Amino acid sequence: TKDGSIAGPRVLEHMVDTVLYFEGEASKEIRMLRGFKNRFGSTSEIGIFEMTQEGLVSAKDIASKFFDKSKAQSGSALTVSMEGSRALILEVQALVTESTNPNPKRSATGFDGSRLNMLLALLEKKIDLPLNHYDVFVNISGGIKIKESSADLAVVAAIISSFRDRPISKESVFIGEVSLTGEIKDVYSIDMRLKEAQAQGVKKAVIAQKPNMKLDLKVFPVDEVHKMIELF
């Protein structure tokens, strides 16, 4: 169906060995083949393809497809997400505008809406941002749907950037999970994420704690959300 579910009884889904979802936005040339069920292997891996004039081909240079390397703009922050065993740099976009409605709008595309509400409540509590008077919109560029919590820090950075109208450098990435107490927690495969960020020309990384490996990029460990203010 249009929302991606299987219509009618799910007998067919139980009978087959593999169920694959073909994802992507109509306005984008990138398509993702994601495993939902697989009796012969993991469902965490994805295949990324590109729609060209010759048809559907494997996206070889996919690393730079999901973020813009142009000049820095307010409300935009980069993060590194794991799609299976592949690290991808993604752009998190946020728009914070003053609301005229008693119930401000909250909208998230490619990011969990309930998690967005939690992060907004946390920002109001910890750093006194009056977001209850503002509409907040969050979008993950490229049509990717982030299903892990490693993008929390980038979402927070993008929201603060939009609220204060202060651009974030395109040479910085934000990787970390934000807890209900405002603590920033480390995420898995941080070494692989930082290696990918370095390969794409990133110079600075804001994460929960310093990694064990040596890198050419500068690492800024941040363990609490309220310390994010010092970066702006």
N, C-alpha and C positions, 0 to 999 in steps of 0.2 A: 504494500500500500504506500501512499504518499509519505506517511510518517516513518516508514522503514520496517514496519512489523509485517508478519505473515498473516494474511487474511484467512478466516475460517479455522477449522480444527487444525492443530499442530501435528497431525499424524505424519505428514510428509517430512517435517523437520526431524522427527524421531526416526524415520526410516533411513534417511540418507546418512552418509559418513561425514560429510562436510557441508557447512553453511557459510557462505561468503557474502559480505555486504560491500557493495560498490558505492563509495561515498565521494562527495565533492559538490561544489557549488556550480550552478549552470553558467555563471559569469566568469568562472576561473577555468584555466586549462589543466589544473592538477586534479587527478583522481586517485583515490586510495582504495585498495582492496584489503579489507579487514576480515579476519576469520572470526566467526561467532561460535562455530562448533567445528571441532576437528578430532576425529578418533585416532589419528595417526601422528599428531604432533601438537605443538603449542598454538594457542589462539592469540598470543600476545604479539606475534610478528605481523607486519603489514607490508604490502607492496605498493609502491608509489609510481604512478604513471603520468604521462603528459599527453594531452590531446593535441595533435598537430595536423597539418594538412594531409599528411600521409597516413593518418590514423593514430591509434593508441600505441605509444612507445614507452619504454622504460625511461624514467626520469633520471638521467645519469648525474647531472649537476643539480641535485635537488637542494643542496645546502642553502643556497641564497634565494630560494623561491618564496620563502615564507616571511621574509623581513626586508625592509627598505633601508638601503645604506645611504640614502640622501641626507640632507641636513636635519638636525635634531628639531623636534617639535614637541610642544607641551602635550601631555597626555599619552605619550608613547614610551614604552619600556620593553626591553628585550629579556627573554628568558630562554633556558635550554630545557626542552622536554624530551623524555625517552619514549619513543614509539617502538616497542619491542626491544631489539638490541641496537636500535639506531637513535643517535642523538640529533635533535633538530633545534635550530635557533628559531624561535617564534617571536612575533611582535604582539605585545599586549597593548591595546588601545583603550583609552578611557576618556569619557566626556562628562564633565561635571558642570551643570548649569543651574542657575537659581530657579527654583520652582514656584509657580503661582498657585499650585494645588495644595490642599491640606495634607494629602497623601502623596509624597514625591514618588516619581517613577523609578523603578529599578529594572534594568534590562541587561541580560547577559547572552551573548552569542558565542558559542564554543567554550563556555565556562559555566560551571554549576551555579544556578541562580541562588540556591539556598546558601552556598558558601560565600557568594558575593554579599548577601545580606549580613552574614556573620562578620565578614571583614569590615563592612561599613560600620556596624555596631561597635566593633573593636576600635576603629579609628576615632569614633566619637568619644569612647570611654578613655582611651589611653592618651590621645594627643589633642583632645578637645576640638576636633573638626566639626563644625555645625552642619553635618551632612543631612540632618533631618529636614533641612530647608532647601535641599538641592536634589535635582534629578541626576541619576548616575547611570551611565550606559557603558558597558564593557564589551569589547569585541576581540576575538583572537583572529588575526589576519590569516588569509590563505585557506580558510574553510576547515581548519583543524579543530577538533574537539578535544580539549585537554581533560583527561580523566584522572590525573594525579594532582597531588597538592603542592608540587614543587613550584608552581606558577603563582602561589599566594603572594610572595614577596614582590614579584613583578606587577601584579594587580594593585597592590598597595602603593608601589612607587608611581604607577601610571595615574592612579586616582589623586595622589598628593600633587603630582606634577600638573595635572589638569586644574585642580582646585587653586593652586598658587600661580598657574600660568608660567611655569618655569620648565623649559625644555630639559630633557635628559640626553646626555651624549649617546650617540649610536655605537660608541666603543665600550659601552658598559652593559653588563648582564646582571640580572637579579635572580638568584636561585635559592629557594628556601620555603619551608612550610611554616605557616603562622598558626599558633595554637590559640585557644580561647583566652589564655592568660596573657597574651601578647608576646610570648616567647617565640623566637625564630629557631626552628629545628632543622638539622641537617637532613638531606635526602640521599637516597641510594644512587650509586653510580656517579658520584660527584666528580671523580677523576675523569671519567669518559665525557661528561658534560663540559668540563673545563677545557679538555683537549680540543673538543669541537669548537668551542668558543674561540680559543686561541688560533685555531686553523682558519677561522673566518675573520681574523683581524681584530678581535676584541682585545682591548687593553686593560679593562678593569672588570672585576667580578665582585659583587656583593653577595656574600654567602654567610651561613651560620658560624662556621669556624674554618680556620686555615687548613688546607689539605696537606697530606703528608708528602706529596710529590712536588717537585720543583717545576715552576712554570715561568714563562716570560711575561705573563700578565700580572698586574697588581691585584692582590686580594684584600678586600676590606671585610673583616669579620664583624657581623652585627648580630647580637643575641637578643635584642629587644626591639619591638616595633617603634617605641618612642625615640630610639636612637636614629631612626630613618630621617628624622627632621634635620639632623646635622649634615646629611648628604645634599640637602637642597638649599 
